[in-house]
């Protein structure tokens, strides 16, 4: 089995991230969303230029297995998990679980009070398994389509290191 680890985005990762995003939406998301909804969510062709600008700004966490990027996740400074996607070839191998746990650990180290996400239908169970609570189901308008997702959050316990516990 190849070794895996999580690191911060490095310039050039955007090419793999663009592909993962498209493939995840159309190969994983299609189980819960219609073809029209998936097309509204993502074009069928990767857009590396878009992802290069976004990744340079957002600096996502990247899961690497062997030499290949297996997934990515963005953690905003306020604890918002945005854009959490796994390469379909690495689905159900704990990649996203490890990325979310890493983001939670980083958020706790930043002394944030919570981590929150808008989880897709398919990702909801993963976040629930990791202790996130559903705050509400919501409909998001995207490209003329309405997609259901779930506003979820995980309250973080202050650590003794920050003097609050």
C-alpha positions as CSV (number, residue, x, y, z in Angstrom):
1,X,0.0,0.0,0.0
2,X,1.3,3.5,-0.9
3,X,2.0,5.9,1.9
4,X,-0.4,8.8,2.3
5,X,0.0,12.2,4.0
6,X,-1.7,15.6,4.2
7,X,0.1,18.8,3.2
8,X,-0.7,22.4,2.2
9,X,-1.3,23.2,-1.4
10,X,1.8,23.6,-3.5
11,X,1.9,25.5,-6.8
12,X,1.1,23.1,-9.6
13,X,-1.4,21.1,-7.5
14,X,-4.2,23.0,-9.2
15,X,-4.2,20.8,-12.3
16,X,-5.0,17.7,-10.3
17,X,-7.4,19.6,-8.1
18,X,-9.3,20.8,-11.2
19,X,-9.7,17.3,-12.4
20,X,-10.7,15.9,-9.0
21,X,-13.4,18.5,-8.7
22,X,-14.9,17.7,-12.1
23,X,-14.7,13.9,-11.6
24,X,-16.0,14.0,-8.0
25,X,-19.1,16.1,-9.1
26,X,-19.9,13.9,-12.1
27,X,-18.8,10.5,-10.8
28,X,-19.7,10.7,-7.1
29,X,-22.2,13.6,-6.9
30,X,-24.3,12.1,-9.7
31,X,-25.5,9.4,-7.2
32,X,-27.6,12.1,-5.4
33,X,-28.0,14.9,-8.0
34,X,-29.5,14.9,-11.5
35,X,-27.3,15.3,-14.6
36,X,-28.5,18.9,-15.0
37,X,-27.7,19.7,-11.4
38,X,-24.2,18.2,-11.8
39,X,-23.7,20.3,-14.9
40,X,-24.8,23.4,-13.0
41,X,-22.3,22.5,-10.2
42,X,-19.4,21.8,-12.5
43,X,-18.5,21.8,-16.2
44,X,-17.5,18.4,-17.5
45,X,-14.0,19.6,-18.4
46,X,-11.5,20.7,-15.7
47,X,-10.7,24.4,-15.5
48,X,-7.1,24.6,-14.2
49,X,-6.9,28.4,-14.6
50,X,-9.9,28.9,-12.3
51,X,-8.4,26.5,-9.7
52,X,-4.9,27.9,-9.9
53,X,-6.3,31.4,-8.8
54,X,-8.5,29.8,-6.2
55,X,-5.9,27.5,-4.7
56,X,-3.2,30.2,-4.6
57,X,-5.7,32.3,-2.6
58,X,-7.3,29.6,-0.4
59,X,-4.3,27.3,0.1
60,X,-6.2,24.0,0.5
61,X,-5.0,20.9,2.4
62,X,-4.1,18.2,-0.1
63,X,-4.1,14.4,0.6
64,X,-1.3,12.7,-1.3
65,X,-1.2,8.9,-1.8
66,X,2.1,7.8,-3.3
67,X,2.7,10.5,-5.9
68,X,-0.9,11.2,-6.6
69,X,-3.3,13.8,-5.1
70,X,-6.2,11.9,-3.7
71,X,-8.3,14.7,-2.4
72,X,-8.4,18.3,-1.2
73,X,-10.2,20.5,1.3
74,X,-10.3,24.2,1.9
75,X,-10.4,25.6,5.5
76,X,-11.2,29.3,5.8
77,X,-9.8,31.3,8.7
78,X,-13.3,31.4,10.4
79,X,-13.6,27.6,10.4
80,X,-15.6,27.2,7.2
81,X,-14.8,24.0,5.3
82,X,-15.2,24.8,1.6
83,X,-14.6,22.6,-1.4
84,X,-14.0,19.2,0.1
85,X,-13.5,16.6,-2.8
86,X,-11.9,13.2,-3.2
87,X,-10.6,11.6,-6.4
88,X,-13.2,8.9,-7.3
89,X,-10.3,6.5,-7.7
90,X,-9.6,6.9,-3.9
91,X,-13.2,6.9,-2.7
92,X,-14.0,5.0,0.5
93,X,-10.3,4.8,1.6
94,X,-10.5,7.3,4.5
95,X,-9.1,10.2,2.5
96,X,-11.9,12.7,3.2
97,X,-12.2,11.5,6.8
98,X,-8.4,12.3,7.3
99,X,-8.8,15.7,5.5
100,X,-11.7,16.7,7.7
101,X,-10.0,15.5,10.9
102,X,-6.9,17.5,9.9
103,X,-9.0,20.6,9.3
104,X,-10.7,20.2,12.7
105,X,-7.3,19.8,14.4
106,X,-6.0,22.9,12.6
107,X,-9.2,24.9,13.6
108,X,-8.8,23.8,17.2
109,X,-5.2,24.9,17.2
110,X,-6.4,28.3,15.9
111,X,-8.7,28.4,19.0
112,X,-11.8,28.6,16.8
113,X,-15.1,27.8,18.5
114,X,-16.6,25.8,15.6
115,X,-16.0,24.3,12.2
116,X,-18.9,24.5,9.7
117,X,-19.7,23.2,6.2
118,X,-22.4,23.1,3.6
119,X,-22.3,19.3,2.9
120,X,-23.7,17.7,-0.2
121,X,-26.3,14.9,0.2
122,X,-23.5,12.3,-0.2
123,X,-21.1,14.0,2.2
124,X,-23.7,14.5,5.0
125,X,-23.1,11.0,6.5
126,X,-19.3,11.5,6.6
127,X,-19.6,14.7,8.5
128,X,-22.3,13.3,10.9
129,X,-20.0,10.3,11.6
130,X,-17.3,12.9,12.5
131,X,-19.6,14.6,15.0
132,X,-21.0,17.4,12.9
133,X,-24.7,18.3,13.5
134,X,-27.2,19.3,10.8
135,X,-28.4,22.8,11.4
136,X,-30.7,22.9,8.4
137,X,-31.4,21.5,5.0
138,X,-31.1,24.2,2.4
139,X,-31.6,24.7,-1.4
140,X,-28.8,26.5,-3.3
141,X,-29.5,28.0,-6.7
142,X,-26.7,27.3,-9.1
143,X,-26.7,27.7,-12.9
144,X,-30.5,27.7,-13.1
145,X,-30.8,24.6,-10.9
146,X,-31.6,24.1,-7.2
147,X,-29.3,21.7,-5.2
148,X,-30.0,20.5,-1.7
149,X,-27.2,20.6,0.8
150,X,-26.9,20.7,4.6
151,X,-25.6,23.4,6.8
152,X,-23.6,21.5,9.5
153,X,-21.3,22.4,12.3
154,X,-19.0,20.9,14.9
155,X,-18.5,22.8,18.1
156,X,-14.9,22.8,19.2
157,X,-13.9,22.5,22.9
158,X,-11.3,25.1,23.9
159,X,-8.0,23.6,24.7
160,X,-6.1,24.1,28.0
161,X,-3.3,25.7,26.0
162,X,-5.5,28.8,25.3
163,X,-6.3,29.2,28.9
164,X,-10.1,28.8,28.5
165,X,-10.5,25.2,29.7
